Amino acid sequence: MEQKPFGWCFLGTGTLANNVAKEILPTGRHRIVTTYSRNPEKNRAFAAACGAVPCASIDEAVLNPAVDAVYVVTPHPTHYNLVKQALSLGKPVLCEKPLTITAAEAKELFDLAKEKGLYLAEAMWTWFAPTANRVKEWVDAGRFGTIERVHLNYHMNGQNYAPRVTDPAMAGGALLDIGVYPIHYLIRLFGMPAEVRCTGRLKGGIDWGEEIDLTFSNGLNAHISTSLDDYKGLEHLVIRGSEASTSIWFFHMANAAKLKKGLRTFDRIRQYGGMRNEFDLVAEEIRQGRTESRFVPPSATLDTMRVVDECRTQMQLVYPFEQ
């Protein structure tokens, strides 16, 4: 018997919400049942384009009986309250990264989800895709040998992507917008770092880029470089070991990777790395009755936010709503 499309409530109707809708709706495996936005005009337009019901309140949108789960896709500072409200109303939640602004907020939400017996996952779509998970398999199996160098570069001029990106009141800046990708990636590969060192470029109330060094308990040092206002080096991951290496462009959405030594390729993967994976797997996990994701577990989100907290402390980065 064919499964009916998974029903989503979208809280947020901005740039990313539109991109996601274009990815998932053509599959026929998902439908957007309800939408809510603080901007009624945008809400109506988005709902009309998606065949959804535009709702005048969050409660109305979340509590529609055809909604199987809630997708929170709003500016960073709003995540905590929206996720808490959706969980309190009894619905599973997939929330865009970063889940919250601080590790303490994230822990509170995961504790609430556990108390309610509800699914909660951060939409770190990198780890719902096959490529990153294959890289983790290579690391876990020791296929790199002794790892000698790890470098992740994420330099993208994203100033014009959306107004929130450079707005201090929306927790804009490089760290929470793009820096969480390489930090999360390294935590999934090597665990929680024993030491964090971070320097950043602060101007106008936001961080425009960071140089971050994470040192792990085995002595491995990994370097992260981020920027929100240039394209120097683009987005690139390098892991080099005594037995093999990998070099992956656009690692957070990669469709392919090779494990190589010189000209010899030991293993490779080429599979779709986009957002459809995330929504398909989240729907599957919720239907299975899971309350925690196998792909983006709470521990990975919490450890990432702990590193983010430490980076912010070292940079003395405080958002206006925290003062």
Secondary structure, DSSP 8 states (H G I E B T S, - for coil): -----EEEEEE--SHHHHHHHHHHGGGSSEEEEEEE-SSHHHHHHHHHHHT-EE-SSHHHHHH-TT--EEEE-S-GGGHHHHHHHHHHTT--EEEESSS-SSHHHHHHHHHHHHHHT--EEEE-GGGGSHHHHHHHHHHHTTTT-SEEEEEEEEE---TTT-GGGG-GGGT-SHIIIIIHHHHHHHHHHH-S-SEEEEEEEEETTEEEEEEEEEE-TTS-EEEEEEESS--TT-EEEEEEESS-EEEEETGGG-SEEEEEETTEEEEEEE---SHHHHHHHHHHHHHTT-SS-SSS-HHHHHHHHHHHHHHHHHHT---GGG-
